[in-house]
Structures are given as structure tokens and as C-alpha cells.
Amino acid sequence: MESNRELLDLYKSYGESLSGPLRAWPDRDLSGPFLISPESYWNQSMRLLIVGQETGGWSKNGDDPAAQMNVYRAFEQGRQYRTSPFWNVVRKLEIALGVYPYGCAWTNLNRYDEKGGPPSAEVEQLLRPLDALLREEIRILNPDVCFLFTNRKNDERLASIFQAVHFEAIQDLPEDHFMRLIHSDLPRLTFRCPHPRVMRQKSWEDGFFRVVERVCKETP
């Protein structure tokens, strides 16, 4: 598929920046890099992009981007994770937006996880050169709707990736926790939200879906 070829070329262009962390920190238990290769996404009339924070463990192969993209395809957009709050909310978004099941694209802010969780502050700082991958992936994917489940703690990173991005409060949702992002490199419908697990813990999920339905209907 031509668009996935463009993604592969993008990842190859990062060379040592993409593969180096596994060699630089052999004792850190890093997993990655996380590289995407969506399939049915390209055939959707409504292209939905989900952005998470990091994986909870992944394949470790920095020298073969194509192999890492194959791992992504085999994961099938969380098909096996039926009880996961994250993937359960994604499945509901697909239904709400008329996207075929498992037809979204999914990427992450962090290209490596550390011990199955967020990278430490030291590792994250040295991984920052890879943050620009998110902007390039969005350019290639050209989504209609984007949900960034990156939590407000990562807003500074998003502002660095998307220079001069505007964060706008969303009516009927807790301010700061849910924001609409406005930037020329982002789709018109772009929302930054807390992790779905937190949404459930705080009983925000029903209100979130009411707003999704309302905003998507209002926006031409």
C-alpha cells in the first residue's frame, strides 16, 4: 500500500535516532520503536486517528522498521483486548463515527516504553527528537478526526510538536482535562483527552460521548 510505503520511508529516514535507544540503554528494558502500518483505515469514509501515550510492552527491533510495522499489523488495533478501557473506548468511537471495527489508525506519543510503562524523565528527554514523527504520521494519514489520549501532562510536548497550537475548552466537559486543539497541521476535529481508564474512574465517559456526537454533527 503506497501510504504505508511512505510511512516506511519516513521511519527509515530517522536512522540511528530511531534505532539508537535500544543500544544506548540496554539495561533500561525499553520496548520499541513503535511504528505504525494501518490497513483498513485507508478505505474508511471517516478516517479516525487515536493517539496514545506508549505501549505496555512491544517488540524490540530498532534496526528493521518494516519488521516493527509488521508487529503493528499483527496487533490489529487491539482486537484481542476486549476488557481494556482504552480499547473499549476506541471501539465505541468507531461505532459513534461510523468507522468499520478495527478500522481506525493508532499511534503513540512515546516511541518506546520502559518496563512496560512510561519512559523515565531521563529517557523521555533523550527521545524527544522522535516526537516530530507524530506530526509526520498525521500528515501522511490525513485523518478526519483525531483523539489524543495523552493527558494534560503532555501538553507542553504537543505544543512543541505543533508550534502555536491553540487549546480550547470544550463545553460540558471538565476544563483542562478535555481540550480541543486547533492547528493547521491537525484535523478540524482534534481532541486531547485523559486516558480512557481515568475517564471511567471519574465517570466522564458518558458525557464525553455525548459531546463527541454533538460536536461531530455540528462541524461540517
LUMNU-167769 format. One record per residue (C-alpha): residue in three letters; x, y, z. Coordinates in nm, 2 decimals, decimal comma, padded with zeros to 4 digits, m for minus. Example, Ala and Ser with C-alpha at 12.3 -4.5 7.8 and 13.67 -1.06 7.14 Angstrom:
2
<node><resn>ALA</resn><east>01,23</east><north>m00,45</north><up>00,78</up></node>
<node><resn>SER</resn><east>01,37</east><north>m00,11</north><up>00,71</up></node>
***
This chain:
220
<node><resn>MET</resn><east>00,00</east><north>00,00</north><up>00,00</up></node>
<node><resn>GLU</resn><east>00,15</east><north>00,33</north><up>m00,11</up></node>
<node><resn>SER</resn><east>00,08</east><north>00,53</north><up>00,20</up></node>
<node><resn>ASN</resn><east>00,24</east><north>00,26</north><up>00,42</up></node>
<node><resn>ARG</resn><east>00,54</east><north>00,28</north><up>00,19</up></node>
<node><resn>GLU</resn><east>00,56</east><north>00,65</north><up>00,27</up></node>
<node><resn>LEU</resn><east>00,55</east><north>00,57</north><up>00,64</up></node>
<node><resn>LEU</resn><east>00,83</east><north>00,32</north><up>00,60</up></node>
<node><resn>ASP</resn><east>01,04</east><north>00,57</north><up>00,41</up></node>
<node><resn>LEU</resn><east>00,97</east><north>00,82</north><up>00,69</up></node>
<node><resn>TYR</resn><east>01,09</east><north>00,58</north><up>00,96</up></node>
<node><resn>LYS</resn><east>01,40</east><north>00,48</north><up>00,76</up></node>
<node><resn>SER</resn><east>01,49</east><north>00,85</north><up>00,73</up></node>
<node><resn>TYR</resn><east>01,53</east><north>00,87</north><up>01,11</up></node>
<node><resn>GLY</resn><east>01,81</east><north>00,61</north><up>01,10</up></node>
<node><resn>GLU</resn><east>02,02</east><north>00,60</north><up>01,42</up></node>
<node><resn>SER</resn><east>01,78</east><north>00,83</north><up>01,60</up></node>
<node><resn>LEU</resn><east>01,51</east><north>00,56</north><up>01,58</up></node>
<node><resn>SER</resn><east>01,73</east><north>00,26</north><up>01,65</up></node>
<node><resn>GLY</resn><east>01,98</east><north>00,40</north><up>01,89</up></node>
<node><resn>PRO</resn><east>01,79</east><north>00,40</north><up>02,22</up></node>
<node><resn>LEU</resn><east>01,80</east><north>00,02</north><up>02,24</up></node>
<node><resn>ARG</resn><east>02,18</east><north>00,02</north><up>02,22</up></node>
<node><resn>ALA</resn><east>02,22</east><north>00,33</north><up>02,43</up></node>
<node><resn>TRP</resn><east>02,02</east><north>00,19</north><up>02,72</up></node>
<node><resn>PRO</resn><east>02,05</east><north>m00,19</north><up>02,72</up></node>
<node><resn>ASP</resn><east>01,97</east><north>m00,20</north><up>03,09</up></node>
<node><resn>ARG</resn><east>01,66</east><north>00,01</north><up>03,08</up></node>
<node><resn>ASP</resn><east>01,42</east><north>m00,26</north><up>02,94</up></node>
<node><resn>LEU</resn><east>01,30</east><north>m00,04</north><up>02,66</up></node>
<node><resn>SER</resn><east>01,05</east><north>m00,18</north><up>02,41</up></node>
<node><resn>GLY</resn><east>01,02</east><north>m00,03</north><up>02,06</up></node>
<node><resn>PRO</resn><east>01,03</east><north>00,15</north><up>01,84</up></node>
<node><resn>PHE</resn><east>00,66</east><north>00,18</north><up>01,79</up></node>
<node><resn>LEU</resn><east>00,59</east><north>00,22</north><up>01,42</up></node>
<node><resn>ILE</resn><east>00,25</east><north>00,21</north><up>01,25</up></node>
<node><resn>SER</resn><east>00,11</east><north>00,05</north><up>00,94</up></node>
<node><resn>PRO</resn><east>m00,27</east><north>00,07</north><up>00,93</up></node>
<node><resn>GLU</resn><east>m00,46</east><north>m00,13</north><up>00,68</up></node>
<node><resn>SER</resn><east>m00,84</east><north>m00,09</north><up>00,66</up></node>
<node><resn>TYR</resn><east>m00,80</east><north>00,27</north><up>00,78</up></node>
<node><resn>TRP</resn><east>m00,72</east><north>00,38</north><up>00,43</up></node>
<node><resn>ASN</resn><east>m01,06</east><north>00,26</north><up>00,30</up></node>
<node><resn>GLN</resn><east>m01,28</east><north>00,43</north><up>00,56</up></node>
<node><resn>SER</resn><east>m01,50</east><north>00,72</north><up>00,46</up></node>
<node><resn>MET</resn><east>m01,43</east><north>00,87</north><up>00,81</up></node>
<node><resn>ARG</resn><east>m01,07</east><north>00,84</north><up>00,90</up></node>
<node><resn>LEU</resn><east>m01,02</east><north>00,81</north><up>01,28</up></node>
<node><resn>LEU</resn><east>m00,68</east><north>00,85</north><up>01,44</up></node>
<node><resn>ILE</resn><east>m00,62</east><north>00,75</north><up>01,80</up></node>
<node><resn>VAL</resn><east>m00,30</east><north>00,88</north><up>01,97</up></node>
<node><resn>GLY</resn><east>m00,20</east><north>00,71</north><up>02,30</up></node>
<node><resn>GLN</resn><east>00,10</east><north>00,77</north><up>02,53</up></node>
<node><resn>GLU</resn><east>00,30</east><north>00,45</north><up>02,50</up></node>
<node><resn>THR</resn><east>00,26</east><north>00,07</north><up>02,47</up></node>
<node><resn>GLY</resn><east>00,26</east><north>m00,16</north><up>02,76</up></node>
<node><resn>GLY</resn><east>00,54</east><north>m00,37</north><up>02,61</up></node>
<node><resn>TRP</resn><east>00,63</east><north>m00,42</north><up>02,25</up></node>
<node><resn>SER</resn><east>00,87</east><north>m00,59</north><up>02,01</up></node>
<node><resn>LYS</resn><east>01,23</east><north>m00,47</north><up>02,03</up></node>
<node><resn>ASN</resn><east>01,39</east><north>m00,42</north><up>01,69</up></node>
<node><resn>GLY</resn><east>01,53</east><north>m00,08</north><up>01,61</up></node>
<node><resn>ASP</resn><east>01,72</east><north>m00,19</north><up>01,30</up></node>
<node><resn>ASP</resn><east>01,43</east><north>m00,31</north><up>01,10</up></node>
<node><resn>PRO</resn><east>01,14</east><north>m00,06</north><up>01,06</up></node>
<node><resn>ALA</resn><east>00,95</east><north>m00,30</north><up>00,83</up></node>
<node><resn>ALA</resn><east>00,95</east><north>m00,57</north><up>01,10</up></node>
<node><resn>GLN</resn><east>00,82</east><north>m00,33</north><up>01,36</up></node>
<node><resn>MET</resn><east>00,54</east><north>m00,23</north><up>01,12</up></node>
<node><resn>ASN</resn><east>00,45</east><north>m00,60</north><up>01,08</up></node>
<node><resn>VAL</resn><east>00,42</east><north>m00,62</north><up>01,46</up></node>
<node><resn>TYR</resn><east>00,17</east><north>m00,33</north><up>01,44</up></node>
<node><resn>ARG</resn><east>m00,04</east><north>m00,50</north><up>01,18</up></node>
<node><resn>ALA</resn><east>m00,05</east><north>m00,83</north><up>01,37</up></node>
<node><resn>PHE</resn><east>m00,18</east><north>m00,64</north><up>01,68</up></node>
<node><resn>GLU</resn><east>m00,49</east><north>m00,55</north><up>01,47</up></node>
<node><resn>GLN</resn><east>m00,58</east><north>m00,23</north><up>01,66</up></node>
<node><resn>GLY</resn><east>m00,62</east><north>m00,41</north><up>01,99</up></node>
<node><resn>ARG</resn><east>m00,86</east><north>m00,68</north><up>01,86</up></node>
<node><resn>GLN</resn><east>m00,78</east><north>m00,92</north><up>02,15</up></node>
<node><resn>TYR</resn><east>m00,81</east><north>m00,66</north><up>02,43</up></node>
<node><resn>ARG</resn><east>m01,18</east><north>m00,68</north><up>02,49</up></node>
<node><resn>THR</resn><east>m01,17</east><north>m00,57</north><up>02,86</up></node>
<node><resn>SER</resn><east>m00,92</east><north>m00,28</north><up>02,82</up></node>
<node><resn>PRO</resn><east>m01,07</east><north>00,06</north><up>02,89</up></node>
<node><resn>PHE</resn><east>m00,85</east><north>00,21</north><up>02,63</up></node>
<node><resn>TRP</resn><east>m00,96</east><north>m00,02</north><up>02,35</up></node>
<node><resn>ASN</resn><east>m01,32</east><north>m00,04</north><up>02,47</up></node>
<node><resn>VAL</resn><east>m01,35</east><north>00,34</north><up>02,43</up></node>
<node><resn>VAL</resn><east>m01,18</east><north>00,32</north><up>02,09</up></node>
<node><resn>ARG</resn><east>m01,43</east><north>00,06</north><up>01,98</up></node>
<node><resn>LYS</resn><east>m01,72</east><north>00,29</north><up>02,09</up></node>
<node><resn>LEU</resn><east>m01,56</east><north>00,58</north><up>01,90</up></node>
<node><resn>GLU</resn><east>m01,55</east><north>00,36</north><up>01,59</up></node>
<node><resn>ILE</resn><east>m01,92</east><north>00,29</north><up>01,63</up></node>
<node><resn>ALA</resn><east>m02,01</east><north>00,65</north><up>01,70</up></node>
<node><resn>LEU</resn><east>m01,83</east><north>00,78</north><up>01,40</up></node>
<node><resn>GLY</resn><east>m01,94</east><north>00,50</north><up>01,16</up></node>
<node><resn>VAL</resn><east>m01,59</east><north>00,35</north><up>01,13</up></node>
<node><resn>TYR</resn><east>m01,56</east><north>m00,02</north><up>01,05</up></node>
<node><resn>PRO</resn><east>m01,45</east><north>m00,22</north><up>01,35</up></node>
<node><resn>TYR</resn><east>m01,07</east><north>m00,21</north><up>01,39</up></node>
<node><resn>GLY</resn><east>m01,06</east><north>00,04</north><up>01,11</up></node>
<node><resn>CYS</resn><east>m00,90</east><north>00,33</north><up>01,30</up></node>
<node><resn>ALA</resn><east>m00,53</east><north>00,42</north><up>01,29</up></node>
<node><resn>TRP</resn><east>m00,34</east><north>00,42</north><up>01,62</up></node>
<node><resn>THR</resn><east>m00,01</east><north>00,58</north><up>01,71</up></node>
<node><resn>ASN</resn><east>00,17</east><north>00,69</north><up>02,03</up></node>
<node><resn>LEU</resn><east>00,34</east><north>00,99</north><up>02,15</up></node>
<node><resn>ASN</resn><east>00,63</east><north>00,78</north><up>02,30</up></node>
<node><resn>ARG</resn><east>00,81</east><north>00,56</north><up>02,05</up></node>
<node><resn>TYR</resn><east>00,95</east><north>00,34</north><up>02,33</up></node>
<node><resn>ASP</resn><east>00,80</east><north>00,23</north><up>02,66</up></node>
<node><resn>GLU</resn><east>01,02</east><north>00,15</north><up>02,96</up></node>
<node><resn>LYS</resn><east>00,95</east><north>m00,17</north><up>03,16</up></node>
<node><resn>GLY</resn><east>00,60</east><north>m00,17</north><up>03,00</up></node>
<node><resn>GLY</resn><east>00,52</east><north>00,18</north><up>03,11</up></node>
<node><resn>PRO</resn><east>00,61</east><north>00,55</north><up>03,05</up></node>
<node><resn>PRO</resn><east>00,97</east><north>00,62</north><up>02,99</up></node>
<node><resn>SER</resn><east>01,16</east><north>00,78</north><up>03,28</up></node>
<node><resn>ALA</resn><east>01,22</east><north>01,16</north><up>03,26</up></node>
<node><resn>GLU</resn><east>01,58</east><north>01,10</north><up>03,16</up></node>
<node><resn>VAL</resn><east>01,49</east><north>00,86</north><up>02,87</up></node>
<node><resn>GLU</resn><east>01,19</east><north>01,07</north><up>02,76</up></node>
<node><resn>GLN</resn><east>01,41</east><north>01,38</north><up>02,73</up></node>
<node><resn>LEU</resn><east>01,66</east><north>01,19</north><up>02,50</up></node>
<node><resn>LEU</resn><east>01,37</east><north>01,05</north><up>02,29</up></node>
<node><resn>ARG</resn><east>01,23</east><north>01,40</north><up>02,22</up></node>
<node><resn>PRO</resn><east>01,39</east><north>01,41</north><up>01,87</up></node>
<node><resn>LEU</resn><east>01,14</east><north>01,14</north><up>01,78</up></node>
<node><resn>ASP</resn><east>00,84</east><north>01,35</north><up>01,88</up></node>
<node><resn>ALA</resn><east>00,83</east><north>01,50</north><up>01,53</up></node>
<node><resn>LEU</resn><east>00,72</east><north>01,16</north><up>01,39</up></node>
<node><resn>LEU</resn><east>00,37</east><north>01,23</north><up>01,52</up></node>
<node><resn>ARG</resn><east>00,34</east><north>01,54</north><up>01,31</up></node>
<node><resn>GLU</resn><east>00,47</east><north>01,35</north><up>01,00</up></node>
<node><resn>GLU</resn><east>00,24</east><north>01,05</north><up>01,06</up></node>
<node><resn>ILE</resn><east>m00,06</east><north>01,28</north><up>01,08</up></node>
<node><resn>ARG</resn><east>00,04</east><north>01,44</north><up>00,75</up></node>
<node><resn>ILE</resn><east>00,05</east><north>01,10</north><up>00,58</up></node>
<node><resn>LEU</resn><east>m00,26</east><north>00,96</north><up>00,75</up></node>
<node><resn>ASN</resn><east>m00,46</east><north>01,28</north><up>00,68</up></node>
<node><resn>PRO</resn><east>m00,73</east><north>01,19</north><up>00,94</up></node>
<node><resn>ASP</resn><east>m01,08</east><north>01,35</north><up>00,97</up></node>
<node><resn>VAL</resn><east>m01,09</east><north>01,31</north><up>01,34</up></node>
<node><resn>CYS</resn><east>m00,82</east><north>01,27</north><up>01,60</up></node>
<node><resn>PHE</resn><east>m00,83</east><north>01,18</north><up>01,97</up></node>
<node><resn>LEU</resn><east>m00,52</east><north>01,23</north><up>02,17</up></node>
<node><resn>PHE</resn><east>m00,54</east><north>01,03</north><up>02,49</up></node>
<node><resn>THR</resn><east>m00,22</east><north>01,19</north><up>02,60</up></node>
<node><resn>ASN</resn><east>m00,34</east><north>01,35</north><up>02,93</up></node>
<node><resn>ARG</resn><east>m00,28</east><north>01,72</north><up>03,00</up></node>
<node><resn>LYS</resn><east>00,07</east><north>01,64</north><up>03,14</up></node>
<node><resn>ASN</resn><east>00,19</east><north>01,61</north><up>02,78</up></node>
<node><resn>ASP</resn><east>00,05</east><north>01,94</north><up>02,66</up></node>
<node><resn>GLU</resn><east>00,40</east><north>02,10</north><up>02,66</up></node>
<node><resn>ARG</resn><east>00,52</east><north>01,83</north><up>02,43</up></node>
<node><resn>LEU</resn><east>00,22</east><north>01,87</north><up>02,20</up></node>
<node><resn>ALA</resn><east>00,28</east><north>02,25</north><up>02,19</up></node>
<node><resn>SER</resn><east>00,64</east><north>02,18</north><up>02,09</up></node>
<node><resn>ILE</resn><east>00,54</east><north>01,94</north><up>01,81</up></node>
<node><resn>PHE</resn><east>00,26</east><north>02,17</north><up>01,68</up></node>
<node><resn>GLN</resn><east>00,40</east><north>02,52</north><up>01,72</up></node>
<node><resn>ALA</resn><east>00,15</east><north>02,78</north><up>01,82</up></node>
<node><resn>VAL</resn><east>m00,13</east><north>02,52</north><up>01,87</up></node>
<node><resn>HIS</resn><east>m00,44</east><north>02,67</north><up>02,04</up></node>
<node><resn>PHE</resn><east>m00,60</east><north>02,47</north><up>02,33</up></node>
<node><resn>GLU</resn><east>m00,97</east><north>02,55</north><up>02,35</up></node>
<node><resn>ALA</resn><east>m01,21</east><north>02,44</north><up>02,63</up></node>
<node><resn>ILE</resn><east>m01,49</east><north>02,20</north><up>02,54</up></node>
<node><resn>GLN</resn><east>m01,84</east><north>02,29</north><up>02,66</up></node>
<node><resn>ASP</resn><east>m01,99</east><north>02,03</north><up>02,90</up></node>
<node><resn>LEU</resn><east>m01,66</east><north>01,86</north><up>02,97</up></node>
<node><resn>PRO</resn><east>m01,41</east><north>01,92</north><up>03,26</up></node>
<node><resn>GLU</resn><east>m01,19</east><north>02,21</north><up>03,17</up></node>
<node><resn>ASP</resn><east>m00,82</east><north>02,13</north><up>03,12</up></node>
<node><resn>HIS</resn><east>m00,89</east><north>01,76</north><up>03,12</up></node>
<node><resn>PHE</resn><east>m01,06</east><north>01,78</north><up>02,78</up></node>
<node><resn>MET</resn><east>m00,94</east><north>02,03</north><up>02,52</up></node>
<node><resn>ARG</resn><east>m00,99</east><north>02,09</north><up>02,15</up></node>
<node><resn>LEU</resn><east>m00,67</east><north>02,15</north><up>01,96</up></node>
<node><resn>ILE</resn><east>m00,66</east><north>02,40</north><up>01,68</up></node>
<node><resn>HIS</resn><east>m00,36</east><north>02,40</north><up>01,44</up></node>
<node><resn>SER</resn><east>m00,31</east><north>02,39</north><up>01,06</up></node>
<node><resn>ASP</resn><east>m00,14</east><north>02,05</north><up>01,08</up></node>
<node><resn>LEU</resn><east>m00,42</east><north>01,89</north><up>01,27</up></node>
<node><resn>PRO</resn><east>m00,77</east><north>01,79</north><up>01,15</up></node>
<node><resn>ARG</resn><east>m01,05</east><north>02,03</north><up>01,24</up></node>
<node><resn>LEU</resn><east>m01,18</east><north>01,77</north><up>01,49</up></node>
<node><resn>THR</resn><east>m00,89</east><north>01,71</north><up>01,72</up></node>
<node><resn>PHE</resn><east>m00,94</east><north>01,65</north><up>02,09</up></node>
<node><resn>ARG</resn><east>m00,69</east><north>01,60</north><up>02,37</up></node>
<node><resn>CYS</resn><east>m00,84</east><north>01,38</north><up>02,65</up></node>
<node><resn>PRO</resn><east>m00,73</east><north>01,19</north><up>02,96</up></node>
<node><resn>HIS</resn><east>m00,67</east><north>00,82</north><up>02,94</up></node>
<node><resn>PRO</resn><east>m01,00</east><north>00,62</north><up>02,90</up></node>
<node><resn>ARG</resn><east>m00,92</east><north>00,45</north><up>03,23</up></node>
<node><resn>VAL</resn><east>m00,93</east><north>00,79</north><up>03,40</up></node>
<node><resn>MET</resn><east>m01,24</east><north>00,88</north><up>03,21</up></node>
<node><resn>ARG</resn><east>m01,41</east><north>00,58</north><up>03,36</up></node>
<node><resn>GLN</resn><east>m01,28</east><north>00,63</north><up>03,71</up></node>
<node><resn>LYS</resn><east>m01,41</east><north>00,99</north><up>03,71</up></node>
<node><resn>SER</resn><east>m01,74</east><north>00,90</north><up>03,54</up></node>
<node><resn>TRP</resn><east>m01,67</east><north>01,12</north><up>03,25</up></node>
<node><resn>GLU</resn><east>m01,72</east><north>00,87</north><up>02,97</up></node>
<node><resn>ASP</resn><east>m02,09</east><north>00,92</north><up>02,91</up></node>
<node><resn>GLY</resn><east>m02,05</east><north>01,29</north><up>02,89</up></node>
<node><resn>PHE</resn><east>m01,75</east><north>01,25</north><up>02,66</up></node>
<node><resn>PHE</resn><east>m01,96</east><north>01,05</north><up>02,41</up></node>
<node><resn>ARG</resn><east>m02,25</east><north>01,30</north><up>02,42</up></node>
<node><resn>VAL</resn><east>m02,01</east><north>01,58</north><up>02,33</up></node>
<node><resn>VAL</resn><east>m01,84</east><north>01,37</north><up>02,06</up></node>
<node><resn>GLU</resn><east>m02,18</east><north>01,31</north><up>01,90</up></node>
<node><resn>ARG</resn><east>m02,28</east><north>01,68</north><up>01,93</up></node>
<node><resn>VAL</resn><east>m01,95</east><north>01,83</north><up>01,80</up></node>
<node><resn>CYS</resn><east>m01,92</east><north>01,59</north><up>01,51</up></node>
<node><resn>LYS</resn><east>m02,27</east><north>01,67</north><up>01,40</up></node>
<node><resn>GLU</resn><east>m02,22</east><north>02,04</north><up>01,43</up></node>
<node><resn>THR</resn><east>m01,89</east><north>02,05</north><up>01,23</up></node>
<node><resn>PRO</resn><east>m01,94</east><north>02,04</north><up>00,85</up></node>
***
